[in-house]
């Protein structure tokens, strides 16, 4: 088995373990029962020393099971040292499949009073990409036993929202409204009415597969924001798993216009992978705003398979639909043909403010190979502010790659005064 296959199998094992750990509490009636049974040895514990192959003691599962529960307060130095030692041994296992099995055995045999020590120990020295899935499983398992303790720890020890979102996602699977209440009580928008509650995002991620209706309700309550986009990712994955007809019905049921447009655009792009014409017809049937929001996604997928057909479809639409689709079409023309082809096509709409985003798309994807042509197009943007800002964004890279060429262009063409001043001050070497 090569290393790539081994990592894939290990990832699969970890994901199966996560499903087990998240789901196991659904068959356990209370936290009290979890605590009463958490010290029971599993058959896997007795086989660890033989599977590890690194000289570890076979008795460590038994030593864990004899400890008494005392909540999630960090316990004695001896216990912390033992847990830290076990985690360091886990991290040192090079075989990804053996490591996955050992890690799941370790988590399944933790008693409630050990999670704080285990998470503390796992965070020591940082967590690399390979260990990230294990860390999330550890947080998920803690959330099943003592979600409030886990959240308190994450609030105190972690600077990002990821740990708390992971914990809330696991908690919400078993106590949705309890998790929702905590999420609302512990969120401050810091004066930004458009900031999505990241804790509600975590709840949505947790319940999307279990209660799509409640997840959708919570999703619609979030303001238009990056956070709502993350929550939509989770809900959309569940919606589309039910098939295209179910997904279309779900999109049609949404009441928030911006959310509906965003979800429709995603679905249209997915439909267009198989049937771009059908995707376009569905988007059009949903109304002009959804057609506009979906046009770029449809054209992007359509052009991947058949650029000439995508161009023909775009050119047969109304100007507002053409303007919506054009940024994606321009990028595809540059990728599949060249900058000249894209430039020639876009020239028919030169000077039209509705196509400024298409101009920026052409600049973005041509500045490395054809900076002079990109600069020509920058000066065709319809506002001086846009010209100046876009030129400044490309100038640094141009000066680093070809300072003489950039200076020659700036000295012999109309460019914003601030560009001339910046270019003439010092060579761009950073």
C-alpha positions as CSV (number, residue, x, y, z in Angstrom):
1,X,0.0,0.0,0.0
2,X,1.5,3.4,-1.0
3,X,1.5,6.4,1.4
4,X,-1.3,8.2,-0.5
5,X,-3.6,5.2,-0.2
6,X,-2.6,4.8,3.4
7,X,-3.5,8.3,4.2
8,X,-6.8,7.9,2.4
9,X,-7.7,4.8,4.4
10,X,-6.6,6.5,7.6
11,X,-8.8,9.5,6.8
12,X,-11.7,7.1,6.2
13,X,-11.1,5.4,9.5
14,X,-11.0,8.7,11.3
15,X,-14.2,9.8,9.7
16,X,-15.9,6.6,10.6
17,X,-14.6,7.0,14.1
18,X,-16.0,10.5,14.2
19,X,-19.4,9.2,13.2
20,X,-19.3,6.6,15.9
21,X,-18.3,9.1,18.6
22,X,-20.8,11.6,17.5
23,X,-23.6,9.1,17.3
24,X,-22.8,6.9,20.3
25,X,-24.5,9.3,22.8
26,X,-27.8,9.0,21.0
27,X,-28.1,5.5,22.5
28,X,-27.0,6.7,26.0
29,X,-29.8,8.4,27.9
30,X,-27.9,10.9,30.0
31,X,-24.5,12.4,31.0
32,X,-24.8,10.4,34.2
33,X,-24.9,7.2,32.2
34,X,-22.0,8.3,30.1
35,X,-19.9,9.0,33.2
36,X,-20.9,5.7,34.8
37,X,-19.9,3.7,31.8
38,X,-16.9,5.7,30.5
39,X,-14.5,3.6,32.6
40,X,-15.5,0.3,31.1
41,X,-12.7,-1.3,29.1
42,X,-13.4,-2.0,25.4
43,X,-12.0,-5.0,23.7
44,X,-9.8,-2.7,21.7
45,X,-8.0,-1.5,24.8
46,X,-6.5,-4.9,25.5
47,X,-5.1,-5.2,22.0
48,X,-3.3,-1.9,21.8
49,X,0.2,-3.0,22.7
50,X,0.2,-5.6,19.9
51,X,-1.1,-3.2,17.3
52,X,1.1,-0.3,18.2
53,X,4.5,-2.1,17.8
54,X,6.3,0.6,19.7
55,X,6.9,-1.0,23.1
56,X,4.0,0.7,24.9
57,X,2.4,-0.9,28.0
58,X,-0.7,-3.1,27.4
59,X,-2.1,-2.0,30.7
60,X,-2.8,1.7,30.1
61,X,-6.5,1.2,29.2
62,X,-7.0,-0.4,32.6
63,X,-5.2,2.4,34.5
64,X,-7.5,4.9,32.8
65,X,-10.7,3.0,33.7
66,X,-9.8,3.0,37.4
67,X,-9.9,6.7,37.7
68,X,-12.9,8.5,39.2
69,X,-14.8,11.2,37.4
70,X,-14.5,14.7,38.7
71,X,-16.0,16.8,36.0
72,X,-13.7,18.5,33.5
73,X,-11.4,20.3,35.9
74,X,-7.8,19.4,35.1
75,X,-6.7,16.6,37.4
76,X,-3.5,15.6,39.0
77,X,-0.1,16.2,37.6
78,X,0.4,12.4,37.3
79,X,-2.7,12.0,35.2
80,X,-1.8,14.9,32.9
81,X,1.7,13.4,32.5
82,X,0.3,10.0,31.6
83,X,-2.2,11.5,29.1
84,X,0.5,13.6,27.6
85,X,2.8,10.6,27.2
86,X,0.1,8.6,25.5
87,X,-0.7,11.4,23.1
88,X,3.0,11.8,22.2
89,X,3.2,8.1,21.5
90,X,0.1,8.4,19.2
91,X,1.7,11.4,17.4
92,X,4.8,9.4,16.8
93,X,3.1,6.5,15.0
94,X,4.1,6.7,11.3
95,X,1.7,4.1,9.9
96,X,-1.5,6.2,9.3
97,X,-3.9,3.2,9.6
98,X,-2.4,2.0,12.9
99,X,-2.4,5.6,14.1
100,X,-6.1,6.1,13.2
101,X,-7.1,2.9,15.1
102,X,-4.9,3.7,18.1
103,X,-6.3,7.3,18.2
104,X,-9.9,6.1,18.1
105,X,-9.2,3.5,20.8
106,X,-7.6,6.3,22.9
107,X,-10.6,8.6,22.6
108,X,-13.2,5.9,23.2
109,X,-11.5,5.0,26.5
110,X,-11.2,8.5,27.9
111,X,-13.1,9.1,31.1
112,X,-15.0,12.4,31.4
113,X,-12.4,13.9,33.8
114,X,-9.6,13.3,31.2
115,X,-10.8,15.4,28.3
116,X,-9.3,18.7,29.4
117,X,-5.9,17.1,30.0
118,X,-6.2,15.2,26.6
119,X,-7.0,18.4,24.7
120,X,-4.3,20.4,26.5
121,X,-1.8,17.7,25.7
122,X,-2.8,17.4,22.1
123,X,-2.4,21.1,21.5
124,X,1.1,21.1,22.9
125,X,3.6,21.9,20.2
126,X,0.9,22.9,17.7
127,X,-1.3,20.8,15.4
128,X,-0.3,20.1,11.9
129,X,-2.7,19.4,9.0
130,X,-2.3,15.7,9.4
131,X,-3.4,15.9,13.0
132,X,-6.3,18.3,12.5
133,X,-8.9,15.7,12.0
134,X,-7.9,13.9,15.2
135,X,-8.1,17.2,17.1
136,X,-11.7,17.8,15.9
137,X,-12.7,14.3,16.9
138,X,-11.3,14.8,20.4
139,X,-13.3,18.0,20.7
140,X,-16.4,16.3,19.3
141,X,-16.1,13.4,21.8
142,X,-15.7,15.9,24.7
143,X,-18.8,17.8,23.5
144,X,-20.8,14.5,23.9
145,X,-19.8,14.2,27.5
146,X,-19.6,17.8,28.8
147,X,-20.3,20.4,26.1
148,X,-20.3,23.4,28.4
149,X,-17.0,22.5,29.9
150,X,-15.6,22.0,26.4
151,X,-16.9,25.4,25.3
152,X,-15.5,27.1,28.4
153,X,-12.1,25.6,27.6
154,X,-12.3,26.6,23.9
155,X,-13.4,30.2,24.8
156,X,-10.4,30.5,27.2
157,X,-7.7,28.7,25.2
158,X,-8.4,29.2,21.5
159,X,-8.4,32.4,19.6
160,X,-10.5,31.3,16.6
161,X,-14.0,30.1,16.2
162,X,-13.2,26.6,14.9
163,X,-13.0,24.8,18.2
164,X,-16.3,26.2,19.5
165,X,-18.0,25.6,16.2
166,X,-16.9,22.0,16.3
167,X,-18.1,21.5,19.8
168,X,-21.4,23.2,19.1
169,X,-21.9,21.0,16.0
170,X,-21.5,17.9,18.1
171,X,-23.7,19.2,21.0
172,X,-26.5,20.3,18.6
173,X,-26.9,16.8,17.3
174,X,-28.3,15.7,20.7
175,X,-29.6,19.0,22.1
176,X,-30.3,21.5,19.3
177,X,-32.1,24.1,21.3
178,X,-29.6,24.0,24.2
179,X,-26.8,24.6,21.7
180,X,-28.9,27.4,20.0
181,X,-29.5,29.1,23.3
182,X,-25.8,29.0,24.2
183,X,-24.9,30.3,20.7
184,X,-27.3,33.3,21.1
185,X,-26.3,34.1,24.7
186,X,-22.6,34.1,23.9
187,X,-22.5,36.1,20.7
188,X,-21.7,39.8,20.5
189,X,-21.8,41.4,17.1
190,X,-19.3,44.1,18.1
191,X,-21.5,46.8,16.6
192,X,-21.6,45.1,13.2
193,X,-25.1,44.2,12.3
194,X,-23.9,42.2,9.3
195,X,-21.7,39.9,11.3
196,X,-23.0,36.4,11.4
197,X,-23.1,34.5,14.7
198,X,-20.3,32.0,14.2
199,X,-21.8,29.8,17.0
200,X,-25.1,29.5,15.1
201,X,-23.0,28.5,12.1
202,X,-21.6,25.6,14.1
203,X,-25.1,24.5,15.2
204,X,-26.2,24.6,11.6
205,X,-23.2,22.4,10.5
206,X,-24.2,19.9,13.2
207,X,-27.9,19.5,12.5
208,X,-28.0,19.9,8.7
209,X,-28.0,16.1,8.3
210,X,-30.5,15.5,11.1
211,X,-33.0,18.4,10.9
212,X,-32.8,20.2,7.6
213,X,-35.9,22.3,8.3
214,X,-34.4,23.8,11.6
215,X,-31.0,24.2,9.9
216,X,-32.7,26.2,7.1
217,X,-34.6,28.3,9.6
218,X,-31.4,29.2,11.4
219,X,-29.6,29.8,8.1
220,X,-32.3,32.3,7.0
221,X,-31.9,34.2,10.3
222,X,-28.2,34.9,9.6
223,X,-27.3,38.2,7.9
224,X,-25.7,38.3,4.5
225,X,-22.1,37.6,5.3
226,X,-19.2,35.2,4.9
227,X,-20.5,33.3,7.9
228,X,-23.8,32.6,6.2
229,X,-21.9,31.4,3.2
230,X,-20.1,28.8,5.4
231,X,-23.5,27.7,6.9
232,X,-24.9,27.5,3.4
233,X,-22.1,25.1,2.5
234,X,-23.2,22.6,5.1
235,X,-27.0,22.9,4.3
236,X,-26.4,22.8,0.6
237,X,-24.4,19.6,0.8
238,X,-27.4,17.9,2.5
239,X,-30.0,19.4,0.2
240,X,-28.2,18.3,-3.0
241,X,-27.6,14.8,-1.6
242,X,-31.4,14.3,-1.9
243,X,-31.3,14.8,-5.7
244,X,-31.9,17.7,-8.1
245,X,-35.6,17.8,-7.7
246,X,-35.4,18.1,-3.9
247,X,-32.7,20.8,-4.2
248,X,-34.9,22.8,-6.6
249,X,-37.8,22.6,-4.2
250,X,-35.6,23.7,-1.3
251,X,-34.3,26.7,-3.2
252,X,-37.8,27.7,-4.2
253,X,-38.9,27.5,-0.5
254,X,-36.3,30.1,0.7
255,X,-37.8,33.4,1.7
256,X,-34.6,35.6,2.0
257,X,-33.9,37.0,-1.5
258,X,-30.1,37.2,-1.3
259,X,-29.9,33.7,0.2
260,X,-32.2,32.4,-2.5
261,X,-30.1,33.9,-5.2
262,X,-26.8,32.5,-3.7
263,X,-28.3,29.1,-3.3
264,X,-29.8,29.1,-6.8
265,X,-26.4,30.1,-8.3
266,X,-24.7,27.2,-6.6
267,X,-27.4,24.7,-7.7
268,X,-27.4,26.1,-11.3
269,X,-23.6,25.6,-11.4
270,X,-24.0,22.0,-10.2
271,X,-26.8,21.3,-12.7
272,X,-24.7,22.8,-15.5
273,X,-22.0,20.2,-15.1
274,X,-24.4,17.7,-16.7
275,X,-26.9,19.8,-18.6
276,X,-26.0,23.5,-19.0
277,X,-28.9,24.3,-21.2
278,X,-31.3,22.8,-18.7
279,X,-29.6,24.7,-15.9
280,X,-30.1,27.9,-17.7
281,X,-33.7,27.2,-18.4
282,X,-34.3,26.3,-14.7
283,X,-32.6,29.5,-13.5
284,X,-34.7,31.6,-16.0
285,X,-37.9,30.0,-14.7
286,X,-37.0,31.2,-11.2
287,X,-37.0,34.9,-12.2
288,X,-34.6,37.5,-13.6
289,X,-32.7,38.1,-10.4
290,X,-31.9,34.4,-10.0
291,X,-31.0,34.2,-13.7
292,X,-28.5,37.1,-13.3
293,X,-27.0,35.6,-10.1
294,X,-26.7,32.2,-11.8
295,X,-25.4,33.2,-15.2
296,X,-21.7,33.2,-14.3
297,X,-21.8,29.8,-12.7
298,X,-23.7,28.3,-15.6
299,X,-21.3,29.8,-18.2
300,X,-18.2,28.7,-16.2
301,X,-19.3,25.1,-16.2
302,X,-20.6,25.3,-19.8
303,X,-17.4,26.8,-21.2
304,X,-15.4,24.0,-19.5
305,X,-17.1,21.5,-21.8
306,X,-18.0,23.6,-24.8
307,X,-16.7,27.2,-25.0
308,X,-18.3,28.1,-28.4
309,X,-21.7,26.9,-27.2
310,X,-21.3,29.0,-24.0
311,X,-20.4,32.0,-26.1
312,X,-23.4,31.5,-28.3
313,X,-25.7,31.2,-25.3
314,X,-24.3,34.4,-23.7
315,X,-24.6,36.4,-26.8
316,X,-28.3,35.5,-27.2
317,X,-29.2,36.9,-23.7
318,X,-30.3,40.4,-22.7
319,X,-27.5,42.8,-21.8
320,X,-27.9,42.4,-18.0
321,X,-27.5,38.6,-18.3
322,X,-24.5,39.1,-20.6
323,X,-22.9,41.4,-18.1
324,X,-23.4,38.9,-15.3
325,X,-22.0,36.0,-17.3
326,X,-19.1,38.0,-18.9
327,X,-16.5,37.8,-16.1
328,X,-16.6,34.0,-16.2
329,X,-16.6,33.9,-20.0
330,X,-13.6,36.3,-20.2
331,X,-11.6,34.1,-17.9
332,X,-12.5,31.0,-19.8
333,X,-11.5,32.6,-23.1
334,X,-8.1,33.6,-21.7
335,X,-7.6,30.0,-20.3
336,X,-8.7,28.2,-23.4
337,X,-7.7,30.6,-26.2
338,X,-5.7,33.8,-25.4
339,X,-6.0,37.3,-24.0
340,X,-6.4,38.7,-27.5
341,X,-9.6,36.7,-28.1
342,X,-11.0,37.8,-24.8
343,X,-10.1,41.4,-25.4
344,X,-11.7,41.3,-28.9
345,X,-14.9,39.9,-27.5
346,X,-15.1,42.4,-24.6
347,X,-14.4,45.4,-26.9
348,X,-18.0,45.3,-28.0
349,X,-19.0,46.4,-24.4
350,X,-16.1,48.9,-23.8
351,X,-17.2,51.9,-21.8
352,X,-20.4,50.3,-20.4
353,X,-20.3,50.4,-16.6
354,X,-22.2,47.1,-16.4
355,X,-19.1,45.4,-17.8
356,X,-16.5,46.9,-15.4
357,X,-16.3,43.7,-13.5
358,X,-15.6,41.9,-16.8
359,X,-12.8,44.3,-17.4
360,X,-11.4,43.6,-14.0
361,X,-11.6,39.9,-14.7
362,X,-9.6,40.4,-17.9
363,X,-7.0,42.4,-16.1
364,X,-6.7,39.9,-13.3
365,X,-6.1,36.9,-15.6
366,X,-3.9,38.7,-18.1
367,X,-1.6,40.9,-16.0
368,X,1.1,38.3,-15.6
369,X,1.5,37.4,-19.3
370,X,0.2,40.6,-21.0
371,X,0.7,43.5,-18.6
372,X,0.6,46.2,-21.2
373,X,-2.7,44.9,-22.6
374,X,-4.1,44.6,-19.0
375,X,-3.0,48.2,-18.4
376,X,-4.8,49.4,-21.6
377,X,-8.0,47.8,-20.2
378,X,-7.6,49.4,-16.8
379,X,-7.8,52.8,-18.4
380,X,-11.1,51.7,-20.0
381,X,-12.8,51.3,-16.6
382,X,-15.5,53.8,-16.3
383,X,-14.4,55.6,-13.2
384,X,-11.1,57.2,-12.3
385,X,-11.3,55.8,-8.8
386,X,-11.6,52.3,-10.3
387,X,-8.8,52.9,-12.7
388,X,-6.4,54.1,-10.0
389,X,-7.2,51.3,-7.5
390,X,-6.9,48.6,-10.1
391,X,-3.7,50.0,-11.5
392,X,-2.1,50.1,-8.1
393,X,-3.0,46.5,-7.5
394,X,-1.2,45.3,-10.5
395,X,1.8,47.8,-10.5
396,X,3.9,46.1,-7.8
397,X,4.0,42.8,-9.5
398,X,4.7,44.4,-12.9
399,X,7.6,46.5,-11.5
400,X,9.1,43.4,-9.9
401,X,8.9,41.3,-13.1
402,X,9.8,44.0,-15.7
403,X,10.5,47.4,-14.3
404,X,11.8,48.8,-17.6
405,X,8.7,47.7,-19.4
406,X,6.4,49.1,-16.7
407,X,8.2,52.4,-16.7
408,X,8.1,52.6,-20.5
409,X,4.4,52.1,-20.5
410,X,3.8,54.6,-17.7
411,X,5.9,57.3,-19.4
412,X,4.2,56.9,-22.8
413,X,0.6,56.3,-21.9
414,X,-2.1,58.1,-20.0
415,X,-2.2,56.7,-16.4
416,X,-3.3,58.1,-13.1
417,X,-1.0,60.7,-11.6
418,X,-0.6,58.6,-8.4
419,X,0.8,55.8,-10.5
420,X,3.4,58.0,-12.1
421,X,4.5,59.2,-8.7
422,X,4.6,55.8,-7.2
423,X,6.6,54.3,-10.1
424,X,9.1,57.2,-10.1
425,X,9.8,57.1,-6.4
426,X,11.8,54.0,-5.9
427,X,12.3,50.7,-7.7
428,X,9.8,48.0,-6.7
429,X,12.0,45.3,-5.3
430,X,10.0,43.8,-2.4
